[in-house]
Structures are given as structure tokens and as C-alpha cells.
Amino acid sequence: MRWFAVLALATMPAATLAQQLVTSQAPESVSVTVYRNPERSIDDAIDLDWLEGYALITETRTVDLPAGESELRFEGVAGTIIPSSVIIRGLPGMPAEKNYDARLLSPGALIEGALGRQVHIRRTSRATGKVMEEEAIIRSGPDGVLLQTVAGFEALKCTGLPESLVYSEVPPGLSAKPTLSVRAGAASPARVTLSLSYLAGQFDWQANYVARLGADGKTLDLFAWLTLANGNAESFPAAQVNAIAGEPNRDEDSSDDDSGTYAPEVRLQCWPAGRTSDPVWPVVPSTSVDSFNSLPAIYSDGQDIVVTGSRIRRENLESAMPVTAISAEQEDLGDLKLYRIPEPVTVAANGQKQVAMLHKSRIQVEQLYSAVLEATGDDREWAPAELMLRTRNSKDKGLGLPLPSGAVAVFEQAGGESLLAGQTAIDDLAIDEDVELVFGQSPDVQYMQKRISSRRDDDDGEDRSRRVRYQVEVTNAKRQPSRVEIGLRLFGDWTIRDSSARLQIVHGRKTWVTDVPANGRAKLTYTLGRPKPRKIKNSEED
């Protein structure tokens, strides 16, 4: 019986013994939901070289599964995929194994994968054009490539002749695209539609607002761009794109998953010939593989030459930023806000894209000037007040929708054209919150403060003022009245005992709100007080 079993295995076709390979080269459809980098401040622009946001990517793929066990390979996933986050729906059973092939085909990876193996080194004579080939063994690299030939050891690209390495095969474990593979099984052949979801890094997004103040100074048109950034080498064509505003809770350990693609750099070093002070001018190798095109090289005179995937892709970053005029649709996602772009958008590799996020016209705003004074401080010299536009994020004011944080450029009408009046930023704003845009300073509206009297108790030589009177003055050089708000910041046990005008509470702070006439001025006097220090009696010892 045992010999019969061995004979049966020996006569089985090799295909049934080897694991079957099924490759999905690209998805039929893809959705990209981008989460912002919570550590990046509103004023910081997106840096394509350092993106700390992430995205949830969901792909739909159709594959033909054979009967039995097979290795299912998903090519073209994001290079920064977090393998532990992968969810696959639609398989006949649970996947038995999951792997991520992060070693990409690159000059450095070819050299590293061929260490100790035989390659061909091809040299071309500049004078005659004659091509010479000989066998060599790669002994070290890619950080300093050392070859062993019949003549001995030599460094690559140091003979003065154009050289290239020719490989007879691609070293095992290298892939032209980032690839996720799973081991799956099916009872019978089947065509299945799979949903592949995973988290990936090197994404980010932000909102950028353009605010145009009406000629009457009482209305505002607000337009917002949604800027998407993808720092991966993979593009996502015709994707359903969403952006999430807010800060979802995320386990920091998940970001520590070492899931980035691996493409080591090539550094060439030659032994100096002649004097040790002679400069060395290395030249980057042009590596080639049978049936593979030579990979491009980047030259840098007098420096170590580095060839990496990111440097090769740099050209892509210098192209004009594509702009798509599509208005995003806002939805609730629990306590977060989701902005859905209603039309397919291509999220290009190593690039940014802008789409229209919202557009609101004739928002009712109040234009005013503001300042904050330290009520217990020293005299304040004349200083310009800040320009402010204020409204409420409500439907009756012309808004009434969640506003994600972002930079704001404010334009005003002058001579029949819109000119930049200033720039500011807003935090995430919910519905019915106040919206305040402080976008500059006005030389026409100025304020100052001075101490006009004080009552002291300084018998011991220390200043123990208990009542201090101040005067605040505001001037308006404009040809129309101006609304001015001066907030008074208090410290310690000081309180305002009386004032020449009624003070209002604005953002929890006592504030002087006044309308200063055209080419006029306004004054406020107020008195600060604090409790008299308690005398502490010294107790005598018996």
C-alpha cells in the first residue's frame, strides 16, 4: 500500500503538486479615503517629501480561482501598505497566509540580490566602440560595489570606460510592483469578485479658503479648495476620493509597522589613482536585465551618486498642479466629517490635486477692529488694531456647514479688482460656532493705554498698589465710523471696580466695544482693584 501511494504521487502531474499562482495586476475600481496628519499645524503647507497622514484604500478585483490551493497575488498596492490592516472579502474561505513583497526592482536591489553570484560586466571602448564582456562576481554592494574578475578585485565604474552590469535573471524576491499575496483555497474553479481594503501611509489633505469681501464690507463670498497629496509611487486612477476632517482615535503602534517598499541606494567609490589628493569623479552604473529596460540614472558632479526610486520620480513633482473644479459633498461620519468628491478623481503618484470643496455666496459678516490689553501691565504705546471679519456658522448668516481647518486668503475690492488684504487660518468649526478671521493690522485705527493714577500702600518700600486707574484711547483716521473691540486681560486677584463705559463679555473676557466716529477718537477710563494684603501676626514662643 505504501509503495502504491508513492507511485501515485510520482505519476501525478507536476502542476497539481506545485502551488498554483493567480495574479491580479490591477483593480477594476478603487476608493481612497484620506485622513489628515494631526501633527501638522494649520499654517504649515503640505510637504510631499514628508507626508504623515494616511489613507484607507478599498479596491475591487475580479480573479479566477482554480480548484485547490493557490497563491493569489495583488499587484500595484500602495508601497506604504500596512499589511496587518489588510481585509479581504469575497474569498471562498479564510486566507491561510498573507505576505507583502516590499523589495522592489531597482539598481540597488539588483546588486544586493546578486551578491556572491556571477554576472557579466560589459565595457565599451570610447575610441573604437568595441564592446567587451567578461564574467564577474559581485562581492559587496550596493553601498560601494566591489567586483571579482579573473584579473582580481576592482570597484565598479573605475576603469574609465563606460560599464554596465548584465544579469542573466532577476534575483528571487524582487518585484516590479509592490505586491500583496495570500494563500487561498477553493473546492472548485470559480470567478470571484474580491474587496481588498488596507491602510497606507504617505497621504495627507488640507483645506484652503479664498474669502472675497464685498464692496459694501458686509457680505463675503467663501470658496474652499480641498488639496490631496499622495507620496506613494503608485497612482490611483479614477478613484472615489473622500477626505475625513477631525482626529479619529488610532493606535500609534499601527504606524510602526515596517511596511515601506525597500529599494536600497547605489553608492560608487573608486580607489584613488596617482596622488591621494586627486579628486574622484564616479559615474553611476547603467544596470540592465535580460528583457528589462535599463533604469534611468541621476548624475551629481563631485558627490556620491544616489539612485533611488524617489529620486527617479522627482521629475513628476515639478509638473503643474492639476486643478479639478468639482464640489465635494459633506456627510457625517459619527463625530467626524466626511467630504465626498462626487466624480472619479485620479490621485497621481508623488503629486497633489485640488478639487473644489465648497462655495458660499453673500455670507453676512461684520467688519471690526480688535485688540487685547493687559489691564495690569505698563503703559502701552500707540499700536495698530487688528482687522477682523466676524460671522456665525449658521444658515441664517449664509453658512451652516462644518468647516475643516485650513489657511484663508482674504481679498478686498479696490479699483474694480480683487486684491489680497491678508492671510489667516481657522480651526475646525462646527455649525453655530463663531467664525472670526483676523487677517491684518490697520494703520488707520490705533489704540494706546496709560496709567493716570494709583493708590499705594508701600510702607515697607514695596509697591502694593490696590487701586490703579487707566485710560485707553482709540483713534480712527478712516472716512467712516469703525467698530472697535478692546479686550482687557486680567491677572492674579485684580478686578475691574468701575469703568466709564459698559463692558461686555466676549470670549469670556471683559471687552470695551465702541463705535469710533470717522476721523474721530474714543476714550475709556477704568479702575483696577485688589484686596488689601492681610497682616499676619507673628506668634511668640512661650
C-alpha positions as CSV (number, residue, x, y, z in Angstrom):
1,M,0.0,0.0,0.0
2,R,2.8,2.4,0.9
3,W,4.5,1.7,-2.5
4,F,1.3,2.3,-4.3
5,A,0.9,5.8,-2.6
6,V,4.5,6.7,-3.6
7,L,3.8,5.5,-7.2
8,A,0.6,7.6,-7.3
9,L,2.4,10.7,-6.2
10,A,5.2,10.1,-8.8
11,T,2.7,9.8,-11.6
12,M,0.7,12.9,-10.6
13,P,1.1,16.0,-12.9
14,A,3.6,18.5,-11.6
15,A,1.0,21.3,-11.7
16,T,-1.1,19.6,-9.1
17,L,1.9,19.2,-6.8
18,A,3.1,22.8,-7.2
19,Q,1.2,25.7,-5.7
20,Q,-0.9,27.4,-8.4
21,L,-0.3,31.1,-9.0
22,V,-3.1,33.6,-9.7
23,T,-2.1,37.2,-10.3
24,S,-4.4,40.3,-10.2
25,Q,-2.5,43.0,-12.0
26,A,-4.8,46.0,-11.1
27,P,-8.1,46.7,-9.5
28,E,-11.3,47.4,-11.5
29,S,-12.3,50.2,-9.1
30,V,-10.7,51.9,-6.1
31,S,-11.7,54.2,-3.3
32,V,-9.2,56.4,-1.4
33,T,-10.3,57.9,1.9
34,V,-7.6,60.3,3.2
35,Y,-7.0,61.2,6.8
36,R,-5.1,64.4,7.7
37,N,-1.8,64.5,9.6
38,P,-3.0,65.6,13.1
39,E,0.5,66.8,14.0
40,R,0.8,69.3,11.1
41,S,-0.3,72.8,12.1
42,I,-2.8,74.8,10.0
43,D,-0.1,77.2,8.9
44,D,2.3,74.5,7.6
45,A,2.0,73.7,3.9
46,I,1.8,70.1,2.8
47,D,5.4,68.7,2.2
48,L,5.4,66.0,-0.4
49,D,8.7,64.7,0.9
50,W,7.3,64.2,4.4
51,L,3.6,63.2,4.5
52,E,2.4,61.9,7.9
53,G,-1.3,61.4,7.1
54,Y,-2.7,58.1,5.9
55,A,-5.5,56.6,3.8
56,L,-7.9,53.8,3.8
57,I,-7.8,52.2,0.3
58,T,-10.5,49.8,-0.9
59,E,-10.1,48.0,-4.2
60,T,-12.4,45.8,-6.2
61,R,-10.7,43.0,-8.1
62,T,-12.1,40.0,-10.1
63,V,-10.0,36.8,-10.2
64,D,-10.4,33.3,-11.5
65,L,-9.5,30.8,-8.7
66,P,-8.6,27.2,-9.7
67,A,-9.6,24.3,-7.6
68,G,-7.4,23.6,-4.7
69,E,-4.8,25.7,-3.0
70,S,-3.3,28.7,-4.8
71,E,-1.2,31.8,-4.2
72,L,-3.2,34.9,-5.0
73,R,-1.0,37.9,-5.8
74,F,-2.4,41.5,-5.8
75,E,0.0,43.7,-7.8
76,G,0.1,47.5,-7.6
77,V,-1.0,48.0,-4.0
78,A,0.3,51.2,-2.3
79,G,4.0,50.9,-1.4
80,T,3.4,52.1,2.1
81,I,0.7,49.5,2.8
82,I,0.3,48.3,6.4
83,P,0.0,44.5,6.0
84,S,-1.6,44.0,9.4
85,S,-4.6,46.2,8.4
86,V,-5.5,44.1,5.2
87,I,-9.1,42.9,5.0
88,I,-10.1,40.7,2.1
89,R,-13.8,40.0,1.4
90,G,-15.2,37.5,-1.1
91,L,-12.8,34.6,-0.9
92,P,-14.4,31.1,-0.6
93,G,-12.6,30.6,2.7
94,M,-10.3,32.5,5.1
95,P,-6.8,33.1,3.7
96,A,-4.3,30.7,5.2
97,E,-1.3,33.0,4.8
98,K,-0.6,36.7,4.0
99,N,2.7,38.2,2.7
100,Y,3.8,41.6,1.5
101,D,6.6,41.7,-1.1
102,A,8.3,45.0,-0.4
103,R,11.6,44.5,-2.3
104,L,11.2,46.5,-5.5
105,L,13.2,46.0,-8.6
106,S,15.9,48.8,-8.6
107,P,19.6,49.1,-9.4
108,G,20.5,48.8,-5.7
109,A,18.1,45.8,-5.2
110,L,19.6,44.0,-8.2
111,I,23.1,44.4,-6.9
112,E,22.1,43.4,-3.3
113,G,20.2,40.4,-4.6
114,A,23.1,39.2,-6.7
115,L,25.7,39.3,-4.0
116,G,28.0,36.3,-4.5
117,R,26.5,35.5,-7.8
118,Q,28.0,35.6,-11.3
119,V,27.1,38.5,-13.6
120,H,28.5,39.9,-16.8
121,I,30.3,43.2,-16.9
122,R,30.1,45.0,-20.3
123,R,32.6,47.7,-21.3
124,T,32.6,49.8,-24.4
125,S,35.7,51.5,-25.8
126,R,35.2,55.2,-26.5
127,A,37.8,55.2,-29.2
128,T,36.7,52.2,-31.2
129,G,33.2,51.4,-30.0
130,K,34.2,47.8,-29.4
131,V,32.2,46.0,-26.7
132,M,33.9,43.7,-24.4
133,E,32.3,41.3,-21.9
134,E,33.7,39.2,-19.1
135,E,32.3,37.4,-16.1
136,A,32.5,38.8,-12.6
137,I,31.2,38.1,-9.2
138,I,29.6,40.8,-7.0
139,R,31.4,40.7,-3.7
140,S,29.9,43.8,-2.0
141,G,27.3,46.4,-2.6
142,P,25.2,48.4,-3.2
143,D,26.9,50.8,-0.8
144,G,30.3,50.6,-2.6
145,V,30.2,48.0,-5.4
146,L,33.1,45.6,-5.5
147,L,33.6,43.0,-8.3
148,Q,35.9,40.0,-8.5
149,T,37.1,39.2,-12.1
150,V,39.9,36.9,-13.4
151,A,42.3,39.9,-13.0
152,G,41.4,40.4,-9.3
153,F,39.2,42.8,-7.4
154,E,38.0,46.1,-8.7
155,A,35.4,48.7,-8.0
156,L,32.6,49.3,-10.4
157,K,32.9,52.2,-12.9
158,C,36.6,52.9,-12.0
159,T,38.3,51.8,-15.3
160,G,37.5,55.0,-17.2
161,L,35.4,53.0,-19.7
162,P,31.6,53.0,-19.9
163,E,30.5,50.0,-17.9
164,S,27.2,48.2,-17.2
165,L,26.2,45.1,-15.4
166,V,24.2,42.4,-17.2
167,Y,22.2,39.9,-15.2
168,S,21.0,36.6,-16.6
169,E,17.9,36.6,-14.3
170,V,16.1,38.7,-11.7
171,P,17.2,37.7,-8.2
172,P,14.5,35.9,-6.2
173,G,12.2,38.1,-4.1
174,L,12.3,41.2,-6.3
175,S,9.1,42.6,-7.8
176,A,8.4,45.3,-10.3
177,K,5.4,46.5,-8.3
178,P,4.5,46.4,-4.6
179,T,2.6,43.1,-4.3
180,L,0.4,41.6,-1.6
181,S,0.0,37.8,-1.7
182,V,-2.4,35.5,0.1
183,R,-2.7,31.7,0.2
184,A,-6.3,30.7,-0.7
185,G,-8.2,27.6,-1.4
186,A,-11.3,26.8,-3.5
187,A,-13.3,23.5,-3.7
188,S,-13.9,24.1,-7.4
189,P,-12.9,26.6,-10.1
190,A,-14.7,29.9,-9.5
191,R,-14.6,33.5,-10.7
192,V,-14.9,35.7,-7.6
193,T,-15.1,39.5,-7.1
194,L,-13.0,40.5,-4.1
195,S,-12.9,43.6,-1.9
196,L,-9.4,44.4,-0.7
197,S,-9.1,47.1,2.0
198,Y,-5.9,48.3,3.7
199,L,-4.3,51.3,5.4
200,A,-1.4,53.0,3.7
201,G,0.9,55.9,4.7
202,Q,2.3,59.0,3.0
203,F,-1.0,60.7,2.3
204,D,-2.4,64.0,3.5
205,W,-5.0,66.6,2.7
206,Q,-5.9,70.2,3.7
207,A,-8.5,72.9,3.1
208,N,-7.5,76.2,1.6
209,Y,-10.1,79.0,1.6
210,V,-10.4,82.1,-0.6
211,A,-12.6,84.8,1.0
212,R,-13.7,87.8,-1.1
213,L,-15.2,90.7,0.9
214,G,-18.0,92.6,-0.9
215,A,-17.7,96.2,-1.8
216,D,-20.1,97.1,1.0
217,G,-17.9,95.3,3.6
218,K,-21.0,93.5,4.9
219,T,-21.0,90.3,2.7
220,L,-18.4,87.7,2.0
221,D,-18.0,85.0,-0.8
222,L,-16.2,82.0,0.5
223,F,-14.6,79.4,-1.7
224,A,-12.6,76.4,-0.5
225,W,-10.1,74.1,-2.2
226,L,-9.5,70.5,-1.0
227,T,-5.8,69.7,-1.6
228,L,-5.0,66.0,-1.8
229,A,-1.4,64.7,-1.6
230,N,-0.1,61.2,-2.4
231,G,3.6,60.5,-1.6
232,N,3.5,56.9,-2.9
233,A,4.9,55.7,-6.2
234,E,1.5,54.3,-7.2
235,S,-1.3,56.2,-8.8
236,F,-5.0,55.6,-8.2
237,P,-6.8,56.4,-11.4
238,A,-10.5,57.2,-11.5
239,A,-10.8,56.8,-7.7
240,Q,-13.7,57.6,-5.5
241,V,-12.0,60.0,-3.1
242,N,-13.1,61.0,0.3
243,A,-11.4,63.3,2.9
244,I,-12.0,62.9,6.7
245,A,-12.0,66.0,9.0
246,G,-11.3,65.5,12.7
247,E,-9.0,63.3,14.6
248,P,-10.0,59.7,14.8
249,N,-8.5,57.6,17.5
250,R,-5.7,55.5,16.1
251,D,-3.3,53.1,17.8
252,E,0.1,54.5,17.4
253,D,1.6,51.0,17.2
254,S,-0.1,50.6,13.8
255,S,2.1,53.3,12.4
256,D,5.2,51.4,13.5
257,D,4.5,48.5,11.0
258,D,7.6,48.4,8.8
259,S,5.7,48.2,5.6
260,G,7.5,50.6,3.2
261,T,9.0,49.4,0.0
262,Y,12.6,48.5,0.0
263,A,14.9,49.9,-2.7
264,P,18.5,50.4,-1.5
265,E,20.7,53.1,-2.9
266,V,23.7,52.6,-5.1
267,R,26.9,54.4,-4.0
268,L,30.1,54.1,-6.1
269,Q,33.6,54.5,-4.7
270,C,36.9,54.2,-6.5
271,W,40.3,53.7,-5.1
272,P,42.4,56.9,-5.9
273,A,45.0,56.5,-8.6
274,G,48.1,58.7,-8.6
275,R,48.2,61.2,-5.7
276,T,45.8,60.7,-2.8
277,S,44.7,64.3,-3.2
278,D,43.4,63.7,-6.7
279,P,39.6,64.1,-6.9
280,V,37.5,61.1,-7.8
281,W,34.6,61.6,-10.3
282,P,32.4,58.5,-10.1
283,V,29.8,57.6,-12.7
284,V,26.6,55.8,-12.0
285,P,26.2,52.3,-13.5
286,S,23.6,51.6,-16.1
287,T,22.3,48.2,-14.8
288,S,20.3,46.0,-17.2
289,V,18.5,42.7,-17.0
290,D,17.6,40.4,-19.9
291,S,14.1,41.5,-21.1
292,F,14.3,44.6,-18.8
293,N,14.9,48.2,-19.8
294,S,17.9,50.0,-18.3
295,L,16.8,52.1,-15.4
296,P,17.4,55.9,-15.6
297,A,20.3,57.4,-13.6
298,I,20.8,60.8,-12.0
299,Y,24.2,62.4,-12.0
300,S,25.7,64.7,-9.4
301,D,29.2,66.1,-10.1
302,G,31.6,65.6,-7.2
303,Q,29.1,63.9,-5.0
304,D,28.2,60.3,-4.2
305,I,25.7,59.3,-6.8
306,V,22.5,58.0,-5.4
307,V,19.9,56.2,-7.4
308,T,16.6,55.6,-5.7
309,G,13.0,55.2,-6.8
310,S,12.1,58.6,-5.2
311,R,14.9,60.4,-7.0
312,I,13.9,58.9,-10.3
313,R,10.3,60.1,-9.8
314,R,11.4,63.7,-8.9
315,E,10.5,64.9,-12.4
316,N,6.9,64.2,-11.7
317,L,6.9,66.7,-8.8
318,E,7.9,69.6,-11.0
319,S,4.8,69.4,-13.2
320,A,1.9,71.9,-12.8
321,M,-0.6,71.1,-10.1
322,P,-3.8,69.7,-11.7
323,V,-7.0,71.5,-10.6
324,T,-10.4,69.9,-10.9
325,A,-13.5,72.0,-10.3
326,I,-15.8,69.5,-8.6
327,S,-17.7,70.5,-5.4
328,A,-17.3,68.0,-2.6
329,E,-20.4,66.7,-0.7
330,Q,-20.3,66.8,3.1
331,E,-21.6,63.9,5.2
332,D,-21.4,62.9,8.9
333,L,-19.3,60.0,9.9
334,G,-20.0,59.7,13.6
335,D,-18.4,62.7,15.2
336,L,-16.1,63.1,12.2
337,K,-16.9,64.8,9.0
338,L,-16.6,63.2,5.5
339,Y,-16.1,65.2,2.3
340,R,-17.0,63.0,-0.7
341,I,-15.9,64.0,-4.2
342,P,-18.9,63.0,-6.3
343,E,-16.9,62.3,-9.5
344,P,-13.9,60.0,-10.1
345,V,-10.6,61.7,-9.4
346,T,-7.1,60.4,-10.3
347,V,-4.8,60.6,-7.2
348,A,-1.5,60.7,-9.0
349,A,1.8,59.3,-7.7
350,N,4.0,61.8,-5.9
351,G,1.6,64.6,-6.6
352,Q,-1.1,66.9,-5.4
353,K,-4.5,67.6,-6.7
354,Q,-7.0,70.3,-5.8
355,V,-10.8,70.0,-6.1
356,A,-13.5,72.5,-5.1
357,M,-14.8,71.7,-1.7
358,L,-17.5,74.3,-1.1
359,H,-18.7,77.7,-2.4
360,K,-21.0,80.0,-0.4
361,S,-22.0,83.5,-1.6
362,R,-23.1,86.6,0.2
363,I,-22.3,85.4,3.8
364,Q,-23.3,88.1,6.3
365,V,-20.2,89.4,8.1
366,E,-19.3,92.2,10.5
367,Q,-16.1,94.1,9.9
368,L,-14.4,95.4,13.0
369,Y,-11.1,96.1,14.7
370,S,-9.8,94.4,17.8
371,A,-7.0,94.4,20.3
372,V,-6.3,92.8,23.7
373,L,-4.6,94.8,26.5
374,E,-3.0,93.6,29.7
375,A,-5.0,95.5,32.2
376,T,-2.4,95.2,34.9
377,G,0.5,95.9,32.6
378,D,2.6,99.0,31.9
379,D,1.7,101.9,29.7
380,R,1.1,100.8,26.0
381,E,2.4,103.0,23.2
382,W,0.2,103.6,20.1
383,A,-0.3,100.4,18.1
384,P,-2.5,99.4,15.2
385,A,-5.6,97.4,15.8
386,E,-6.2,94.1,14.1
387,L,-8.6,93.8,11.2
388,M,-11.3,91.2,11.8
389,L,-14.3,89.7,10.0
390,R,-16.8,88.0,12.2
391,T,-19.9,85.9,11.4
392,R,-21.6,82.8,12.7
393,N,-21.6,79.4,11.1
394,S,-25.3,79.3,10.7
395,K,-27.7,79.1,7.8
396,D,-29.3,82.5,8.5
397,K,-25.9,84.0,8.0
398,G,-25.3,82.1,4.8
399,L,-23.1,79.3,6.1
400,G,-24.4,76.4,8.3
401,L,-22.0,73.5,7.5
402,P,-18.9,72.1,9.2
403,L,-15.7,73.9,8.2
404,P,-12.4,71.9,8.3
405,S,-9.3,73.8,9.5
406,G,-7.2,75.5,6.9
407,A,-5.5,78.6,5.6
408,V,-7.6,81.6,4.5
409,A,-6.7,84.3,2.0
410,V,-8.9,87.4,2.3
411,F,-9.4,89.6,-0.8
412,E,-11.0,93.1,-0.9
413,Q,-12.3,95.2,-3.7
414,A,-10.1,98.1,-4.8
415,G,-10.3,100.0,-8.1
416,G,-12.6,97.4,-9.6
417,E,-10.4,94.4,-8.9
418,S,-9.8,92.0,-6.0
419,L,-6.5,92.5,-4.1
420,L,-5.1,90.4,-1.3
421,A,-5.8,92.1,2.0
422,G,-4.3,89.5,4.3
423,Q,-4.0,85.8,5.3
424,T,-5.1,83.9,8.3
425,A,-6.3,80.4,9.4
426,I,-9.3,78.8,11.0
427,D,-9.6,75.7,13.2
428,D,-12.2,73.0,12.7
429,L,-15.5,74.8,13.1
430,A,-18.9,73.2,13.9
431,I,-22.3,74.5,12.9
432,D,-23.4,77.5,15.0
433,E,-19.9,78.4,16.2
434,D,-18.5,81.9,15.7
435,V,-16.2,82.4,12.7
436,E,-13.5,85.1,13.2
437,L,-11.0,86.0,10.5
438,V,-8.1,88.2,11.8
439,F,-6.2,88.9,8.6
440,G,-4.0,92.0,9.2
441,Q,-3.5,95.3,11.0
442,S,-4.9,98.7,10.3
443,P,-2.7,101.9,10.3
444,D,-5.9,103.9,10.4
445,V,-7.3,102.5,13.7
446,Q,-4.8,102.9,16.6
447,Y,-5.0,102.4,20.3
448,M,-3.0,103.2,23.4
449,Q,-3.2,102.8,27.2
450,K,-1.7,104.8,30.0
451,R,-1.9,104.8,33.9
452,I,-3.4,108.1,35.1
453,S,-3.5,107.5,38.9
454,S,-2.9,104.9,41.6
455,R,-3.3,104.5,45.3
456,R,-0.4,102.8,47.0
457,D,0.4,101.2,50.3
458,D,4.2,101.0,50.4
459,D,5.2,101.5,54.0
460,D,7.7,98.6,53.7
461,G,9.2,100.0,50.5
462,E,7.3,97.6,48.1
463,D,4.7,98.6,45.6
464,R,1.5,97.2,46.9
465,S,-1.0,99.2,44.7
466,R,-4.5,98.3,45.5
467,R,-6.3,100.7,43.1
468,V,-5.0,101.8,39.7
469,R,-6.8,103.9,37.1
470,Y,-6.1,103.6,33.4
471,Q,-7.1,105.4,30.3
472,V,-7.5,103.7,26.9
473,E,-7.8,105.9,23.8
474,V,-8.7,104.8,20.2
475,T,-8.3,106.9,17.1
476,N,-10.0,106.4,13.7
477,A,-8.5,108.0,10.6
478,K,-11.0,106.4,8.2
479,R,-13.7,108.3,6.5
480,Q,-16.4,106.1,8.0
481,P,-17.2,105.0,11.6
482,S,-15.4,101.9,12.8
483,R,-16.5,99.3,15.3
484,V,-13.6,98.6,17.8
485,E,-13.3,95.9,20.5
486,I,-10.6,96.2,23.2
487,G,-10.4,93.1,25.4
488,L,-8.9,93.6,28.9
489,R,-6.8,90.7,30.2
490,L,-6.7,90.4,34.0
491,F,-4.1,88.6,36.1
492,G,-4.0,87.4,39.7
493,D,-6.6,88.9,42.1
494,W,-7.1,92.1,40.2
495,T,-10.7,93.1,39.3
496,I,-12.3,96.0,37.4
497,R,-14.0,98.2,40.0
498,D,-15.6,100.7,37.7
499,S,-15.4,101.9,34.1
500,S,-16.6,105.0,32.1
501,A,-18.4,102.7,29.6
502,R,-20.3,99.4,30.0
503,L,-18.0,96.4,29.4
504,Q,-19.3,93.3,27.5
505,I,-18.2,89.7,27.8
506,V,-16.6,88.5,24.6
507,H,-15.0,85.0,24.6
508,G,-15.0,85.1,28.4
509,R,-13.1,88.4,28.6
510,K,-14.4,91.8,29.6
511,T,-14.3,93.9,26.5
512,W,-14.9,97.5,25.6
513,V,-17.0,97.7,22.4
514,T,-17.3,101.1,20.9
515,D,-18.1,102.8,17.5
516,V,-15.4,105.3,16.8
517,P,-16.7,108.2,14.6
518,A,-15.0,108.9,11.2
519,N,-11.7,110.9,11.8
520,G,-12.5,110.8,15.5
521,R,-11.5,109.2,18.8
522,A,-13.0,107.5,21.8
523,K,-11.8,107.1,25.4
524,L,-12.3,104.6,28.2
525,T,-11.2,105.0,31.8
526,Y,-11.4,102.1,34.2
527,T,-10.2,101.3,37.7
528,L,-8.5,98.1,38.8
529,G,-8.5,97.0,42.4
530,R,-7.4,94.1,44.5
531,P,-7.9,93.1,48.1
532,K,-5.7,94.7,50.8
533,P,-3.0,92.3,51.9
534,R,-3.8,90.6,55.2
535,K,-1.5,91.2,58.1
536,I,0.0,88.1,59.6
537,K,0.7,88.2,63.3
538,N,3.9,86.6,64.5
539,S,3.3,84.2,67.4
540,E,5.8,84.3,70.2
541,E,7.2,81.2,71.8
542,D,6.4,80.6,75.5
